[in-house]
């Protein structure tokens, strides 16, 4: 016996179309550019080094 017959025998309405979960844009964005996090961390470290050098040269 199939799902549709069981639902009909129990008096339940037919199943609706499946709803697919939408993926977040951040996961798609990082999967599209896999090296981007490393570049951002590198830029942050360079900025911090520059800032420390600038602070101690006052």
N, C-alpha and C positions, 0 to 999 in steps of 0.2 A: 504494500500500500504506500502510495506516495504522500509527500507533504501536503499537496493540494487537497487530496481526498480526506486526509485526517482533519485538516482545518475545516473542510466543508461539513464533515460529519459532526464535529464539535460545535458548529454554528459560528465559527470565527470568520472574520473577513479575510480575503486573500492578502498575502504578504505584499507590501509595497516594494518599490524598487530599492535596491541597496544604496545606502548613503556612504560615499567614500569620504574618509577624513581628509580634510585639506591640510597639506603640509605647511609648516611655517616658512616664511620667506627667508629667515635667517639660516635654516638648515640648507635650503636650496642655494642661498648665496655663497655659503662657505663650501658647499660641494662643487659649485661652479668655479670658484677661485680657491683651490686648496692651499695655496701658499700665502694668501692674504693675512692670516693671523701671524705668521712668522715675520712678514714685512712690517705689520703694525707694531709688534713687540720690538723689533729692531729699531724702528723709528723712535719709539718711546725711550729705549735705552740710550740712543744717541742724544735725544733731547735732554735726558737726565744728566748725562756726562757733560754736555755743553753747559747746562745750568750750574752744575757743581764747579766747573772750571771758572765760569763767569763769577760765581759767588766768591771764590777764594782769591781771585785776582783784583778785588776791590781795594 
